[in-house]
Structures are given as C-alpha cells and as structure tokens.
C-alpha cells in the first residue's frame, strides 16, 4: 500500500484557487514573466479549455508558485518537461 503524497502537485486552476489569486493577478504575474497570451487565453489555459504548450504552462505555473512563496508556502504547481524530443 502506498502512502499518499502530503504535497500533491496541483494543476493551474487548483493552484491559483489555493493561492488566493484572482484572474487579474494570474494574468499580471504571467505577463511580468514574459508571457504574451491574452487574459482570456490565460483563463482558458488555467481552466483546461485550451492546452498550453509546455513553456506557457511553466510560465503560468511559475506565476502561481511565486504567489505561494509570497504567502509562506512551497511551489506545488507542477511544471512540464520542455524536452519534447523522442527518447
């Protein structure tokens, strides 16, 4: 029997919600890290309506994880592997 991970990796939306971020804060954080998607695209990525490429996902995850660090937490939102080459 496996022991559940006490710090499971969160998806974008769940991480945003748990960090207490608004949509405006997520988009502003994303833009400040060099993101270029529109506010509606960011919402669609976080909600899972659109699938971001790994780089965009990671910029969004970093914006959320930065908020967790600001409030004394860890960085629970998972990053995606940027290496898309076949093994």
Secondary structure, DSSP 8 states (H G I E B T S, - for coil): -----TT--B-HHHHHHHTT--HHHHHHHHHHTT----HHHHHHHHHTSS---HHHHHHHHHHHHHHHHHTT----B----------
